[in-house]
Amino acid sequence: MNASKLLTTIAAACMSFSVFAISLDDAKSQGLVGETAAGYLGVIKGSSEVKKLVDEVNNKRKAKYQQLAKKNGISLSQVEAMAAKKTFAKTAPGHFVKVDGKWVKK
C-alpha cells in the first residue's frame, strides 16, 4: 500500500466513527473532545457518554492502526504518528487539538 493510500485509509478510519448517542462531529463541535498528538481522541470535558464515545472510537482506531501497521510492515507508533498528523490537518477550524499537553482551538 502506498503512503497516500495508507493516509487516506487512516483519515477515513479516524473520521468515520459516529454511530453513538452523541455523534463524534457533535462532540467535536461542542468542544467536548479533540484530537491528540498520539492519533487518538481525548476528552476535554464531558459526561460518561462522551467518555464512552471516546473509548469506543479509540478502540476502533487502535484496531485499524494495528491492522495497517501489520499490513504495511511498520510499527503501531508509526501509524499513530501518521494518523495524528492527518487528523490535525483535517481538524476543522474551531475544533480542538492537544498541543504540548494543552487543548487549543484550531
QUIMOSUL-V262887 format. One line per field, one symbol per residue. ss: DSSP state (a for helix, b for strand, c for the rest). psi: psi as a letter, one per 40 degrees, with the letter a starting at -180 (. if undefined). A space follows every 10 residues. Layout:
ss=???
psi=???
This chain:
ss=ccaaaaaaaa aaaaaccccc cccaaaaaac ccbbbccccc bbbccccaaa aaaaaaaaaa aaaaaaaaaa aacccaaaaa aaaaaaaaaa cccccbbbbc cbbbbc
psi=hidddddddd ddddeegfgi dhidddddde fdiihieeei iihdiaaddd dddddddddd dddddddddd defiiddddd ddddddddde hiheiiihhf eihih.
